[in-house]
Every structure is written in structure tokens, then in C-alpha cells.
Amino acid sequence: MIAAILIALWPLTFFVLTPKWDNVDAFLPYRYFLSDYLWNGYFPFWNSFQLMGYPAYADPQSGMWNPLTWIIMLFGKYTMKSLIFEVLFYFVLAGAGMFTLTKALVNHKGIGAIIGLCYALSGLFVGSAQLMVFLAGTAYLPWCLYALYNYSKYLSLKYLVLAALFFALNTVSASPAFTIVLFYIYVAWFVYLFLKNIKLRNQLRKIVLQGFILIGVILILLLPYIASLIEFSPYFQRVSKLPYYGGHLLNNPFTLVSYISFILPYGVISNSEVFNITDSTLRNAYFGILTLFFFFYTVISFYKKKKVIIGFLGVVFFLIVAAGGETFVYRILYFLPGFGTFSHPSFFRSYAVVIMLLMAGYGMKVFTQKNQFNYLKRKKNVFVLSISLLLVGIGLYLNSREEINAAFQQLMNLTEFSALSFSTHIIFNLLLLIAIIIIVLQLKHWLKLSFITTVFLFAFLDLGIQTMLTFPRTISYHIKYDGFKTFFNKIPNDIHQPEVDTALKKYDDNNGLIAVGGIWHNRSTFNKTISYNGYNPFKIKYFETARKDSSLFFNIENPLFFFPKSIKTDTSSLRKGLIWGVENFEHVQESENQILSINVGYNQFKASVVNNSKNSRWLLLNQNYYPKWKAFINDTEVKVYKVNTHIMGVEVPPNGTYTVLFKYKASYMVYLAILNIIAFIWVFIYCIKVFLPAKKELINEEN
């Protein structure tokens, strides 16, 4: 199964092509920054290379507290190779998790492998591959469900610790939206266990006690993650709920038109305007035509069974929620704590697909036990079916030969944005599906394949081809990996700030920076150059305010350090040297102040300045204000003020030459990081100790 997943993703597996969009413009530079600071011997407190600075360790999507990121960084700085490895890891993790969960539910390895393969290569992954934090949240979901299922079955402490571990791993690697939903899943699961055992006092006491243990383990594993978020939350621009109307809360719903992806996923990445309501990376929910058949087989054949009814209702519920503002349900959920802080409701389709796949696995097992596939062993049936499908395929081909040829050409050329019509995409998808059916049925007949082997082969060809169809659109750029190897060899190893007296507006993502095609944003991060530009939703709220009221544009007229010369008024024209938002305006005037030298360091900024005035004078640092910054003038700490809407300032004493040092101080976070590493290692060792012997014993029993 794992080999099949990696083969289907061969352009990444063999480092031929590179990931795209957010993976390259966001998650790669975020992680590169962390690794660069750590490998240079510094804690990654402050990223001054994006959006005039922010506390990088508090960014929940940076991978700062992700053990997988730590392990990758042990082998060197985080590069394109590291990114590809992490992306592939989540694909494999998802398949392995779904295999494990399905095997636990239906007790069949072969079916588990089929469902695992279908999950890992589903539209949830290949369709949203450019969003690594979505991949992580979807990959850890079956593992969390597996741990919860086994805990509810055995009420064993080891499964409780496992559930806590996977919850923590999901939290530090996935989009916060997945963590919020997972929290409600955990709560609902324990409410169910509580109600189920409400008359059993001893069991109830055990569940309550272990529930507190679960919370305790999660808190220990997430201590620095939570502490950094609490620290940053008063300064974050997106803590409160997003407005229900007029904002981007309801962007990218999974609407009825996207249901086409359940059958013919290639259709939803066509250029048809009917899909424009949803981004192309969030329209796909395909998990295999055969597994979809087994889902409906389960629903139709066992519609009276309680678990099937609950599962079907769960599918309907999550698909309704995934539609976002298209129904009233999302409006109700909006008032729940945590809901309303994230957008892209389409991601709720993930939970529907998980349920559908599990139900398909159950139906597949029953289908196998009843031996309902035997009729296909007869040569006549296979031949007649194959000829029929072939004739249908030829008919479709003749009806739109030029369009189909164009579709083949686009596939061979890895065309990113298709110019072909929706109908052409559908017909091309149908032709490929028919070809797969014919090939698999013939192979089954010739090689005498078992039912499970046949289904696995069909799923691999079906989802593997669909993966290749969507590869250039949602997974990778048509850019060779070798170009990035050269790029990472060229960029500087240390902070690179050759012109410190230049206006900050010159420091964007294009001005003389080493660049490579594919990285369109956050280039300053790789070049280690300060910048007011950047691509990151994790912004300090003062910066966003300054951008909206144009304060930012006045500030970037100035260099990194500057002495203001005059006071900004409502009628001031755009020019350098202005100050506002302070009380001591008498400390602002034309005078012979000088900045002799400037040094940009790791988590610090230093300037040697001269104040020839008889009074104190304001000196401003063009970085976002944040309370963890401390300022020292000739080694004496002075107060740091928020000035000019969002930047920092200090008052330089009169008559003298001074060394002004801004230094970021949050040493407690270093200690929390060390404790966090120890906690994860301890929990990993505990899980290996309690699960590995049981695994060996199970293997011996099976043999």
C-alpha cells in the first residue's frame, strides 16, 4: 500500500518536480527560517524578514512545535527536499492510519489496505496537496479515531495516551480549524462513553479519571504551543470571530456542483465558471469509483442497521456543514466556541469521506463473504462486459475526438490550467475509467486474481491516474527540482543586510534578491533581508491597522533606524521623517542627530547614534511593536514605546554618543521548548514500550 502511494506520487517521490503555491510560498519559508536560526545557534524568536517582523515561535502553522519538523531539521536546514519529504510523509501517514483504523473495524488486512490507499490518494489529499496543514489534519484524523475507538473498547490507559499523542501531533502540524473540530470529536466521544456507562459507577469513575489524564497529557505536550498562543493572542489580528457576512468566512464551500468529484473528479478542475464559487484545491472529494459503489452497497443493503444509519446521517451532516453558508446549519454552528474563526468550510468534506470509506470497507467485507464476485470468473461475462465498455468508449471518443486528443496532450505536457470545456473533462475521465475497468477485468481473468487483489489493483489504477490528472493543477509546479538545489546553495548562510540606511520600501520580495521560479512570496526570508512585505496570515494586528490606514506607507519611507524630524498631521504628504502617536512632541525637531552604524542580528537590532541636542530625541526602529522587545542604551534598559501606529521607539538622552540595542527576550520559551522535547520523547517511548510487544504477539498469533 505504501509503495503504491509513493508510486502514484512519483514526480515528488523521485524528486522530479516540486510542490506548489502555499507549500512553497508559505510553509517552506516558515520552516526554513526556523531551521536557519537553529542551525546558526539561535532560538527563532523574531522573524524580521516578513511583514516588518513577528514572533515566529507563536505561529501555529510554522511547524515550530512539530516533532516531525524537528526530526527533519536534525539533518540540516529545511529545504525543498525537506518539504517534499514532509508532504509525502502525510500522504503515507494517512494511508497507514486509515489501514489501521479499517483493519480494527472490519478485521481484514486486504480491505484495510484498499481503504488506506483510497484515503491517501483521495481528493482530500491530491486535491488539497498545496495546503500542507490540511494534509496533516486529514492524515492524523484516522489515527485519532483509532485511538478513541480502542479506548472505548478496552478503557485502557495506553490507548488514552495514544489519543492524547495524536491530538497533540495534529494540533502542532495541522490548520487550527482541524484542531477545533477534533476537540469537539473528542468531547462528543467522551460524552457518549459517559452516557453509555452512566449506570456503572466503577466504569464511570474510571472514565472521568482517565479523561483528566487525557487532558493532562495533551496540555503537557502542547505547553509551549499554548503558552506562545496565549502570549501572542492580544496582538493577533484574527482572535475574534470573523464576520458571517461580508468577509471570507464562507469562502470555498463544498456545494452540490462539486459532488461531481465523487464520480468524475477531473471535471471539477475544468475551466467551467460553475465551479468558481470554490477554489480548485477544495472541490475534490473523490475516493474511488469502486469504493463509492461499496458505500452505496452498504447503505442499501444494511439500511436498517443502527450503525449504518448513524454513519449515513454523519455523512449527510458533514456534507451539509461543508456547504458553508449555502444552508442554515453553518449559521448555527457559527455560534459554537472556536467556530467562526476559520474559513474554507469545504474541509468538512474530509469527515464525510472518512465515514464513507469506513462504511465501504464494511460493505466490501460482507460482499467478499457472500462471494458475490464469483460470476466474473466466467469468461463469457468478462468478454461481453469488456466489449460493451469498449464500444461505449469508442462512441464517446468519436463524438469529441479533437477535444480528447487535446486532453491527452495536456496530460502529457503537465498543463497547469486547462482550457478545455467541462464536457471534455467529463468524457476524458469516462474514457479513462472505462479503460481501467477493461484492463482490470481482463487481468483478473488471465491471472486468476482474487477479489481483494482485483479491487486493490483497480483502486491503484483508478486513483493513480486521477492523481496524475490533477498533479499539475493542485500538487506540483512544472518546475524541475534541480533548480531549487542550486537556489539553496546560493542563498546566504547568515543575515544579509548590506544597505541599512535605505528606505524600507526598497526591501520587497524582488529588489536584488536571489530568486528561483516557483517561490513568488517571502523571498526575503531565504535571502535573510528585512522586509515590510510577505505572505503570512499570522500578522500583528498593529501592522494590519497601519496597512489599512496608510501609516505603513509613511513608515517605510524611512530606513530601519531613523530620527524623526517632524510631526505627522492629517494633511501631511507622504514623506520620510514623520512621527505620531507620542506624548513628548518636544523631543521631535530638526537637529544634528546622526546614526553612525546599524547592525541587524539574530533577535536583535543595534545602532550607534549621536544626539547633539540638549534634549532627549526620539529614535525609531522600523519593526512591529511587540512587548517582548527590550531596549538598552549603553547597557541601561529604557522603555520601548509603540509609535507611528505599529513600530517601536525609544528616547535617546541628550549630548552624547550612544549604543542603542533592541533585544528580544523570552527566555522562558526556551525552557518550555526543552521540556516539550522531553515530554514528546517520554510519550513516544511509553507508546513504543506498551504497543510494540502487543504488535509482536499479534503477528505471532497470525503466523
Secondary structure, DSSP 8 states (H G I E B T S, - for coil): -HHHHHHHTHHHHTTSEEE-THIIIIIHHHHHHHHHHHHTT----EETTSTT-EEGGG-TTTTTT-HHHHHHHTTSS--HHHHHHHHHHHHHHHHHHHHHHHHHHH--HHHHHHHHHHHHTSHHHHSSTT-HHHHHHHHHHHHHHHHHHHHHHH--HHHHHHHHHHHHHHHHHS-HHHHHHHHHHHHHHHHHHHHHTTT-HHHHHHHHHHHHHHHHHHHHHTHHHHHHHHHHGGGBTT-S---SSSSSTT-S---GGGGGGGT-GGGGGSS-GGGTTS-GGGS-----HHHHHHHHHHHHHSTTSHHHHHHHHHHHHHHHHHTGGGSSHHHHHTTSTTTTS---GGGGHHHHHHHHHHHHHHHHHHHHHTTTTGGGGSHHHHHHHHHHHHHHHHHHHHHTHHHHHHHHHHHHHT-SS--S-HHHHHHHHHHHHHHHHHHHHHHHHHHT--HHHHHHHHHHHHHHHHHHHHIIIIIEEEEEHHHHHHHHHHS-SS---S-TTS-GGG-SSSSS----TT--S-HHHHHT---S----S--BHHHHHHHHTTHHHHHTTS-SEE---EE--TT--S-SSEE-S-S-GGG-S---EEEEEEEEETTEEEEEEEE-SSS-EEEEEEEE--TTEEEEETTEEE--EEETTTEEEEEE-SSEEEEEEEEE--HHHHHHHHHHHHHHHHHHHHHHHHHHHHHHHHHHHH-
